């Protein structure tokens, strides 16, 4: 039964990735809907694969990583669209949804790694819980941190760098879009 479940999960991941490759012209769908779908798929895989073998968590991590990639690839074009096409309220809503998608995919990516390798993140010498991983991800994304949850393996350090870089990219793209908007008006 578990092999059938893993095969179905892998098939749904492949179908999701193939769907992501279609219709690249729809920037709103590309930036908001597809990353949310991949985050939901990742969460579903984590729930279904509870207490699975380590390699099974790579499916959830792959879904979250693809969702994170999708979130960033179409973001700048969407945010720098003319005001007359989207309106300022719609752009604020879009930015909020984009931030939610990005953080969801980052938390799920880090959580997948923690479940597969329990020593990826530690809290005071103990393996970090799911809440600790979410806390660490949000603080690192915001370029902060208190040092209570630490990456303790090379994978954890790589994920911490990716999370921090994602936060910097988010701020950079957001400020570039705002500057572009002010300059065009």
Rosetta blueprint (number, residue, H / E / L):
1 X L
2 X H
3 X H
4 X H
5 X H
6 X H
7 X H
8 X H
9 X H
10 X H
11 X H
12 X H
13 X H
14 X H
15 X H
16 X H
17 X H
18 X H
19 X H
20 X H
21 X L
22 X L
23 X L
24 X L
25 X L
26 X L
27 X H
28 X H
29 X H
30 X H
31 X H
32 X H
33 X H
34 X H
35 X H
36 X H
37 X H
38 X H
39 X H
40 X H
41 X H
42 X H
43 X H
44 X H
45 X H
46 X H
47 X H
48 X H
49 X L
50 X L
51 X L
52 X L
53 X L
54 X H
55 X H
56 X H
57 X H
58 X H
59 X H
60 X H
61 X H
62 X H
63 X H
64 X H
65 X H
66 X H
67 X H
68 X H
69 X H
70 X H
71 X H
72 X H
73 X H
74 X L
75 X H
76 X H
77 X H
78 X H
79 X H
80 X L
81 X L
82 X L
83 X H
84 X H
85 X H
86 X H
87 X L
88 X H
89 X H
90 X H
91 X H
92 X H
93 X H
94 X H
95 X H
96 X H
97 X H
98 X H
99 X H
100 X H
101 X H
102 X H
103 X H
104 X H
105 X H
106 X H
107 X H
108 X H
109 X H
110 X H
111 X H
112 X H
113 X H
114 X H
115 X H
116 X H
117 X L
118 X L
119 X L
120 X L
121 X E
122 X E
123 X E
124 X L
125 X L
126 X E
127 X E
128 X L
129 X L
130 X H
131 X H
132 X H
133 X H
134 X H
135 X H
136 X H
137 X H
138 X H
139 X H
140 X H
141 X H
142 X L
143 X L
144 X L
145 X L
146 X L
147 X L
148 X L
149 X E
150 X E
151 X E
152 X L
153 X L
154 X H
155 X H
156 X H
157 X H
158 X H
159 X H
160 X H
161 X H
162 X H
163 X H
164 X H
165 X H
166 X H
167 X H
168 X H
169 X H
170 X H
171 X H
172 X H
173 X H
174 X H
175 X H
176 X H
177 X H
178 X H
179 X H
180 X H
181 X H
182 X H
183 X H
184 X H
185 X L
